[in-house]
Amino acid sequence: MWLAAVLLVGTGHARRGAAAGDGRRTRVGGDAEGGSPYVEADPRDPARVVGFEVDIAALIASKLGLRPRFQPVQFTSIDASVKRGDFVIGLSGIEDTPARRATLAVTVPYYEFREVLTVRAADAPSLRTLDDLKGRRVGTLGGTIAYEILLESEAARRRGGLL
């Protein structure tokens, strides 16, 4: 299954609030701590952010005659921050989901990816599916499609089915 990444774009009050008092600047937000390669702190100057989506946001802003100003936010808070109007563009490898499209404006998908189960090389022969992980500790980033897959898999396991 291929998935897609998008930028979240605020509308209405978000546009007014994000530009208010900033002259010709507009706020963009993302997770600079865990957002690599989409957005991350510049190793040479941690006060700046760099990355693929930082470049995209700068291009969008320049076409609107604006300069982006980055606002850090935890990944799991990006959707709520865009809805609240904290910034106009949300960054950090946002996944295109029906739930997100129902509540937020998203850009045209620009990056396709797929979820992959990653395990230690020594465990690869015995851990090939989610069901093989039963009783083991599994980690992923909350608020992602991978997290939803894990929750759904656990729920299916508890019901006696397989995902």
trRosetta pair geometry for C-beta under 8 A, 3 or more apart (Angstrom, degrees):
i j d omega theta_ij theta_ji phi_ij phi_ji
1 114 6.1 141 79 -135 54 100
1 115 7.3 4 71 25 101 95
2 112 5.0 -2 -178 -174 115 115
2 113 7.2 138 -157 71 68 22
2 114 5.4 -64 -104 -72 48 96
3 95 6.0 -17 164 -150 127 106
3 96 7.0 169 179 50 77 85
3 112 6.9 147 75 -157 39 62
3 113 5.5 -33 66 70 91 74
3 114 6.2 138 10 -100 87 42
3 115 7.0 57 -6 -30 134 83
3 145 5.9 -144 -123 26 158 170
4 95 7.4 120 80 -156 45 59
4 96 4.3 -7 80 25 96 132
4 109 3.2 -15 171 -146 138 143
4 110 7.8 110 -173 28 99 32
4 111 6.6 134 -159 75 62 52
4 112 5.4 -33 -96 -99 72 64
4 113 7.6 146 -96 22 24 72
5 38 7.7 -133 174 -95 149 135
5 93 5.2 -64 -132 -155 135 57
5 94 6.2 115 -162 66 76 50
5 95 6.2 -52 -102 -96 63 45
5 96 6.7 -161 -105 -18 10 90
5 109 6.6 111 59 -150 36 83
5 110 6.7 -58 84 60 83 71
5 111 4.1 -11 44 65 111 110
5 112 7.9 -148 9 -72 78 20
5 113 6.7 43 -28 4 104 115
6 94 5.4 -63 69 90 68 104
6 95 7.6 51 21 169 84 10
6 96 4.7 88 -14 -74 119 97
6 100 7.9 161 56 119 130 139
6 106 4.2 38 137 -178 152 110
6 107 4.8 173 -165 54 90 77
6 108 7.4 180 -122 87 101 17
6 109 5.4 -69 -72 -96 91 59
6 110 7.1 116 -107 11 49 82
7 53 6.5 152 -90 -150 103 110
7 56 6.5 -156 -54 117 138 132
7 57 7.1 161 -132 -77 145 85
7 60 7.8 -140 91 -27 167 157
7 89 5.5 -12 172 -164 121 99
7 90 6.5 155 -174 70 65 59
7 91 6.4 -16 -125 -92 91 60
7 94 6.5 111 -115 36 23 127
7 106 7.1 150 75 -158 43 63
7 107 4.4 37 46 -1 87 129
7 110 7.9 15 -13 14 90 124
8 78 6.6 144 21 148 144 106
8 79 6.8 -168 -103 -106 163 57
8 82 4.6 -77 130 -82 131 168
8 89 6.8 143 78 -163 60 45
8 90 3.4 5 52 44 114 117
8 94 5.5 -171 -30 -128 93 176
8 100 7.5 -102 -96 -177 107 116
8 104 5.2 -27 -146 160 106 140
8 105 7.1 108 -168 76 60 59
8 106 6.0 -42 -104 -101 54 70
8 107 8.0 -108 -63 -7 14 84
9 82 7.7 92 89 -159 8 129
9 88 6.8 -1 -156 161 63 73
9 89 5.9 -10 -105 -105 63 70
9 90 7.7 -125 -54 20 28 80
9 104 7.7 137 50 166 51 91
9 105 4.5 -61 71 100 92 108
9 106 6.9 154 14 -110 87 17
9 107 6.2 100 -27 -54 117 81
10 14 2.8 -111 166 126 128 151
10 15 6.2 179 107 -50 99 62
10 18 6.4 128 64 -23 150 139
10 82 4.9 -153 -75 -168 90 80
10 83 7.8 -162 -118 -74 92 19
10 85 6.1 117 -164 -112 144 54
10 87 6.8 171 -18 105 138 45
10 88 4.6 -113 40 -138 112 45
10 89 7.2 -105 5 -54 87 33
10 90 7.7 105 -41 -24 86 92
10 105 7.3 153 -105 43 4 111
11 14 6.0 60 45 38 25 114
11 15 6.6 -11 -157 -23 26 107
11 105 5.2 96 -39 -10 116 137
12 15 6.6 154 73 17 13 98
12 16 7.5 -41 149 3 46 102
13 16 5.6 -57 -150 42 42 109
13 17 5.6 35 156 -17 75 112
13 85 5.0 -68 116 -81 89 145
14 17 5.9 -59 -137 44 27 106
14 18 5.7 23 166 -20 66 114
14 82 6.5 16 -128 -178 152 59
14 83 7.7 -109 -70 -159 126 11
14 84 7.7 95 -97 89 95 34
14 85 3.8 -148 -103 -113 60 73
14 86 7.9 -26 -136 28 93 37
14 87 7.5 7 -172 94 105 24
14 88 5.8 137 142 -106 101 58
15 18 6.2 -55 -135 36 22 106
15 19 6.5 1 169 -1 58 114
15 88 5.9 64 -103 -114 57 112
16 19 6.7 -78 -152 45 22 95
16 20 6.1 38 156 -48 64 106
16 85 7.6 -20 62 -156 73 134
17 20 5.7 -41 -143 7 30 119
17 85 3.8 64 53 155 145 125
17 86 7.7 -38 121 -75 125 18
18 22 7.5 -37 148 15 53 145
18 26 5.6 45 132 -160 112 77
18 27 4.4 -128 -160 38 96 100
18 85 6.3 -136 -41 180 84 73
18 86 7.3 54 -92 120 91 23
18 87 5.3 89 -121 -143 123 33
18 88 4.2 -164 84 -42 167 89
19 22 5.6 -116 -162 50 42 110
19 25 7.4 166 -134 83 67 50
19 26 5.4 -28 -87 -102 86 79
19 27 7.9 -144 -67 4 43 81
19 66 7.5 -86 -113 -120 112 138
19 88 7.4 36 -43 -49 86 132
22 25 4.1 -99 158 68 110 96
22 26 6.8 140 100 -80 144 29
22 27 7.0 -156 -69 -39 167 86
22 69 6.5 -131 -156 12 134 144
24 65 6.5 -80 -158 137 115 83
24 66 5.5 -159 169 -120 71 59
24 67 6.3 66 115 11 87 88
25 66 6.2 116 -131 -171 19 92
25 67 5.0 -41 -108 71 75 85
25 68 7.1 90 -163 -153 79 8
25 69 4.7 44 170 -24 126 116
26 61 5.5 -162 45 -121 117 110
26 64 7.4 17 -13 87 148 137
26 66 4.5 32 -7 161 108 149
26 67 7.5 159 21 73 70 36
26 68 6.0 -42 72 -108 80 55
26 69 6.9 174 80 20 28 83
26 87 7.8 101 157 -162 75 76
26 88 5.1 -31 174 21 115 140
26 89 7.5 70 129 2 116 101
27 68 7.5 82 -142 -161 14 68
27 69 5.3 -43 -99 73 59 92
27 70 7.8 104 -156 -130 64 8
27 71 5.0 17 -168 -15 111 125
27 86 7.0 -102 119 141 144 58
27 87 3.8 -114 120 -120 102 85
27 88 6.1 127 68 4 67 81
28 54 7.8 146 103 -122 144 59
28 57 4.4 55 -119 -167 165 149
28 61 7.5 -95 -40 -53 123 127
28 68 4.7 -8 0 -159 123 119
28 69 7.2 151 21 67 73 39
28 70 5.8 -36 73 -104 87 56
28 71 6.9 168 80 21 34 81
28 87 5.5 119 -125 175 13 131
28 88 6.7 -51 -84 59 61 79
28 89 4.3 -19 -120 68 94 101
28 90 7.6 -175 -166 -77 70 19
28 91 6.0 50 163 -20 108 115
29 70 7.2 122 -101 -165 38 58
29 71 4.3 -39 -93 74 92 93
29 72 7.1 138 -150 -123 80 4
29 73 4.6 32 175 4 120 124
29 78 6.5 176 111 -129 106 80
29 81 5.6 -83 95 123 161 143
29 82 7.5 -153 52 -66 121 76
29 86 6.2 29 -40 109 155 107
29 87 3.8 160 -16 25 105 153
29 89 7.4 164 25 86 61 54
29 90 5.7 -24 71 -112 88 63
29 91 6.7 -174 94 24 36 84
30 35 5.2 62 156 -101 111 169
30 38 7.0 -132 -171 117 148 107
30 39 4.1 72 107 56 146 159
30 49 7.4 133 65 -174 113 160
30 53 6.7 129 -83 98 162 135
30 54 7.9 -118 37 -71 147 80
30 70 7.2 -56 34 -151 90 99
30 72 7.4 -49 75 -124 47 47
30 73 6.7 77 10 45 1 88
30 78 6.7 23 -114 -108 50 124
30 90 6.6 127 -79 -172 74 54
30 91 3.2 -47 -69 74 136 96
30 92 4.0 163 -157 -44 100 98
31 34 5.0 -25 138 53 126 82
31 35 4.2 146 80 -45 79 108
31 39 6.9 124 65 79 47 112
31 72 7.2 72 -120 -159 34 77
31 73 6.5 -75 -71 83 67 58
31 74 6.0 39 -103 -155 110 27
31 75 4.1 -29 -36 -62 155 77
31 78 7.1 -82 -30 -57 96 115
31 91 8.0 -149 21 95 58 81
31 92 4.5 66 29 -119 89 148
32 35 6.0 -45 -94 31 21 118
32 39 5.7 -78 -95 136 63 95
32 40 5.6 114 -163 -142 66 28
32 41 4.9 84 162 -50 117 74
32 49 5.1 -108 -108 -108 121 115
32 70 7.4 70 -60 164 125 136
32 72 5.3 -66 12 -111 110 105
33 40 7.9 103 -91 -132 8 72
33 41 7.4 25 -83 -17 49 109
33 72 7.8 68 -17 -157 90 122
34 75 5.8 -63 75 -35 120 129
34 92 7.6 51 89 -159 75 120
34 141 7.0 152 152 -112 142 134
35 38 4.9 -85 166 69 93 97
35 39 4.1 -6 114 63 139 80
35 40 5.8 -163 75 -66 81 67
35 51 6.8 19 118 -143 103 178
35 53 7.7 -78 163 40 123 131
35 75 6.9 167 -74 -85 88 103
35 91 6.7 63 -169 124 149 94
35 92 3.8 -87 -121 -128 120 89
35 93 6.4 179 -153 6 76 98
36 39 7.5 -104 -75 73 40 31
36 40 4.1 27 -78 -62 88 137
36 51 6.7 -138 -120 -107 53 127
37 40 7.0 -53 -129 -9 34 123
37 51 5.6 168 163 -143 52 97
37 52 5.7 61 124 -9 91 110
38 51 5.1 57 129 155 23 133
38 52 5.3 -60 -121 56 47 99
38 53 4.2 24 -176 -1 87 119
38 54 7.9 130 154 -17 53 74
38 91 6.0 176 146 169 111 95
38 92 5.3 138 93 -133 136 26
38 93 4.5 -152 -27 -41 150 81
39 49 5.4 8 -169 175 92 127
39 50 7.7 158 -145 82 50 28
39 51 4.3 -154 -92 52 31 147
39 52 7.9 -96 -51 50 55 63
39 53 5.3 -60 -47 65 94 109
39 54 5.3 119 -111 -48 85 95
39 70 7.7 164 -163 -136 129 128
39 91 4.7 80 -31 127 141 131
39 92 5.5 -66 34 -83 115 68
40 49 6.6 152 76 -152 23 80
40 50 6.4 -32 66 65 75 73
40 51 5.3 113 14 -60 76 124
41 46 4.6 10 179 -141 128 70
41 48 7.4 109 -159 78 58 49
41 49 6.2 -59 -99 -103 37 65
41 50 7.9 27 144 21 15 81
42 45 4.7 6 89 59 124 73
42 46 6.6 -149 62 -84 67 25
42 47 7.9 -33 44 56 107 47
42 48 4.2 4 8 83 133 99
42 49 6.5 -161 -28 -115 84 12
42 50 4.7 89 -87 -14 86 112
43 46 7.7 16 -129 -71 20 72
45 48 4.6 41 99 16 110 110
48 70 7.9 108 -157 25 44 142
49 54 5.2 -170 118 -98 97 140
49 70 4.8 137 18 -113 131 171
50 54 5.6 -138 -157 53 22 155
51 54 4.6 98 55 3 74 107
51 55 7.2 -137 98 -6 41 86
51 91 7.8 123 89 167 127 136
52 55 6.0 -61 -161 32 28 110
52 56 6.7 24 148 -16 64 106
53 56 5.1 -47 -144 36 44 115
53 57 6.1 46 155 -20 70 101
53 91 4.1 147 129 -148 137 110
53 92 6.9 -109 51 -42 160 28
53 93 7.4 -128 -33 -46 140 51
54 57 5.9 -52 -147 37 29 110
54 58 6.4 32 151 -20 62 107
54 68 7.7 -172 -160 92 68 150
54 70 7.2 -18 -122 -83 104 126
54 91 6.9 53 -66 -146 56 164
55 58 5.7 -55 -148 35 31 112
55 59 6.5 32 153 -20 64 105
56 59 5.7 -55 -152 34 32 112
56 60 6.4 31 152 -17 66 104
56 110 7.3 147 -115 76 150 167
57 60 5.7 -52 -146 37 33 111
57 61 6.2 32 155 -17 66 108
57 68 4.9 72 135 -93 107 160
57 89 5.1 165 -123 102 107 151
57 91 6.1 -61 -45 -69 134 125
58 61 5.8 -54 -144 40 29 111
58 62 6.2 31 156 -22 64 107
58 67 7.8 1 -137 -150 79 58
58 68 5.4 -101 -89 14 60 125
59 62 5.8 -53 -145 34 28 110
59 63 6.6 29 155 -19 62 104
60 63 5.9 -59 -155 34 30 110
60 64 6.7 15 151 -6 64 110
60 89 6.7 125 79 -82 147 153
61 64 5.8 -69 -154 45 34 104
61 66 4.2 -93 -170 87 87 93
61 67 6.0 91 142 -129 133 12
61 68 4.4 -154 -28 -48 160 84
61 89 8.0 -106 -56 -1 96 143
62 65 7.5 46 -172 -76 34 18
62 66 7.2 -111 -72 61 25 53
62 67 7.6 42 -80 -92 68 54
68 89 7.5 -52 -122 44 121 129
71 81 8.0 -167 106 175 123 141
71 86 6.5 -149 114 149 153 100
71 87 5.1 -164 41 -66 129 130
73 77 5.1 -121 171 88 104 109
73 78 5.7 133 102 -86 126 63
73 81 5.0 -48 -138 -36 163 165
73 86 7.1 104 -76 110 141 147
73 87 7.8 -138 -18 8 136 130
74 77 4.6 73 65 12 87 110
74 78 7.8 -126 94 -37 47 72
75 78 6.1 -28 -162 -18 37 113
75 92 5.6 -150 -115 141 87 150
75 141 6.4 -23 99 180 156 126
75 142 7.9 140 93 72 110 74
75 143 6.2 173 126 70 94 137
76 142 5.3 5 -88 97 129 107
76 143 4.2 176 -114 -26 77 145
77 80 5.4 -63 -162 50 64 110
77 81 5.5 67 141 -30 87 107
78 81 5.7 -61 -146 37 28 112
78 82 6.5 27 158 -19 66 103
78 90 4.5 112 177 -162 106 125
78 91 7.7 -131 -137 54 136 38
78 92 6.2 -144 -74 40 153 129
78 94 6.6 -133 115 -90 148 111
79 82 6.0 -58 -153 34 29 107
79 83 6.4 26 152 -16 65 108
79 90 7.2 65 -79 -148 37 173
79 100 6.8 -116 -110 -122 124 93
79 103 7.5 51 -174 97 116 125
79 104 6.4 -117 -144 -45 86 146
79 143 7.8 -159 -1 -160 118 125
80 83 5.6 -55 -147 39 34 113
80 84 6.1 31 155 -19 67 110
81 84 5.7 -56 -142 40 29 110
81 86 4.1 -59 -170 42 88 134
81 87 6.3 19 143 23 109 92
81 90 6.8 133 79 -99 103 113
82 85 7.8 45 177 -68 30 25
82 86 7.3 -72 -68 44 26 86
82 87 6.7 -53 -97 70 63 76
82 88 8.0 53 -136 -172 83 13
82 89 8.0 -7 -112 -162 111 9
82 90 4.5 -65 -61 -39 125 126
82 104 6.0 51 104 -133 135 128
83 103 7.0 -23 -90 153 123 108
83 104 6.8 -92 -70 -88 86 99
87 90 6.8 128 85 -73 112 63
90 94 6.0 74 114 -58 105 145
91 94 7.3 -138 -166 -20 17 104
93 111 7.8 -73 -129 81 73 147
94 100 7.3 155 170 -161 108 159
94 106 7.4 -149 116 -129 129 109
95 100 7.3 153 90 -6 65 153
95 144 6.2 101 -6 -150 139 68
95 145 5.0 -140 165 -24 166 108
96 100 6.7 -131 -147 69 35 131
96 101 7.0 42 -168 -52 77 107
96 106 6.0 136 -116 155 87 158
96 109 5.2 -59 -30 -86 155 111
97 100 4.5 92 56 7 85 103
97 101 6.9 -153 91 -5 43 87
97 145 6.6 177 -78 -81 117 98
98 101 5.7 -58 -144 40 32 111
98 102 6.3 38 155 -28 65 105
99 102 5.7 -54 -151 28 30 115
99 103 7.0 -4 162 6 62 110
100 103 6.6 -81 -153 48 29 90
100 104 5.5 -40 179 42 72 113
100 106 6.3 65 129 -57 109 133
101 104 7.2 -77 -106 61 19 69
101 106 5.8 -69 -97 13 73 126
106 109 8.0 18 141 -65 118 66
107 110 6.8 -10 114 -20 121 109
109 112 7.0 66 149 -72 125 72
115 145 6.4 -127 -62 107 125 110
115 146 5.4 159 -129 -90 121 85
115 149 6.3 123 164 -12 173 162
117 127 7.4 -143 148 143 126 93
117 128 7.5 116 84 -174 143 29
117 129 7.4 176 -10 -126 169 19
117 130 7.0 -146 -91 -66 136 67
119 123 4.5 -98 153 89 122 116
119 124 5.8 164 81 -81 109 59
119 127 4.5 128 -89 92 173 133
120 123 4.6 78 62 12 87 105
120 124 7.4 -123 96 -35 46 77
121 124 5.6 -26 -155 -14 37 120
123 126 6.0 -78 -168 56 63 93
123 127 4.6 10 150 14 102 125
124 127 6.6 -73 -114 57 21 83
124 128 7.4 63 -179 -78 57 76
125 128 7.8 -29 -179 -48 21 105
126 132 6.5 166 148 -170 62 128
127 132 4.7 170 -130 121 51 129
127 133 6.3 66 -145 -74 105 75
127 136 7.9 -30 -112 24 128 169
128 132 5.8 92 38 -11 57 155
129 132 4.9 112 56 -5 69 100
129 133 7.8 -129 102 -7 50 86
130 133 5.6 -53 -164 24 44 116
130 149 7.4 -137 -87 149 149 101
130 150 7.4 -165 -141 -109 125 59
130 153 4.5 -85 152 -146 147 154
130 163 6.1 -24 73 72 142 109
131 134 6.1 -3 -176 -32 51 107
131 153 7.7 -137 -65 -169 59 113
131 157 7.3 159 -117 -94 76 111
131 162 5.7 -16 -77 -138 134 105
131 163 7.6 173 -57 45 90 73
133 136 4.8 -99 -169 51 69 116
133 138 5.4 40 174 -65 142 129
134 157 6.5 171 -106 -146 106 147
138 150 6.1 -169 107 -132 132 131
140 144 6.3 -114 148 62 111 127
140 146 4.2 -134 -173 120 151 120
140 147 5.2 -159 97 -72 115 69
140 150 6.1 174 25 -19 131 142
141 144 4.8 67 84 -12 94 133
141 146 6.9 72 45 61 75 119
141 147 6.5 -92 90 -46 48 116
142 147 5.2 97 -127 -112 37 159
143 147 6.3 51 23 35 23 153
144 147 4.7 107 54 2 73 100
144 148 7.2 -134 101 -1 44 86
145 148 5.5 -53 -150 38 38 113
145 149 6.3 44 150 -24 67 102
146 149 5.6 -50 -150 32 32 115
146 150 6.6 32 152 -18 63 103
147 150 5.8 -54 -152 35 32 111
147 151 6.5 31 151 -17 65 105
148 151 5.7 -53 -146 37 33 111
148 152 6.1 30 156 -17 66 108
149 152 5.9 -57 -145 40 28 109
149 153 6.1 31 155 -22 64 109
149 163 7.6 153 -171 143 74 146
150 153 5.6 -54 -144 36 29 113
150 154 6.4 29 157 -18 64 105
151 154 5.9 -56 -150 36 29 110
151 155 6.3 28 153 -18 64 108
152 155 5.6 -54 -146 38 32 112
152 156 6.2 33 154 -19 65 106
152 163 5.9 117 121 -115 92 148
153 156 5.8 -55 -147 37 29 111
153 157 6.3 33 153 -22 64 105
153 163 4.2 -112 -108 33 70 147
154 157 5.6 -52 -147 34 32 114
154 158 6.4 31 154 -19 64 105
155 158 5.8 -55 -150 36 31 111
155 159 6.5 24 153 -13 64 107
156 159 5.7 -59 -148 41 32 108
156 161 4.5 -78 -173 82 88 96
156 162 6.3 51 140 177 124 6
156 163 4.4 138 44 -52 157 94
157 160 7.7 54 179 -66 30 15
157 161 7.5 -99 -75 67 24 52
157 162 7.4 45 -87 -105 65 47
157 163 7.5 -60 -41 -7 77 99
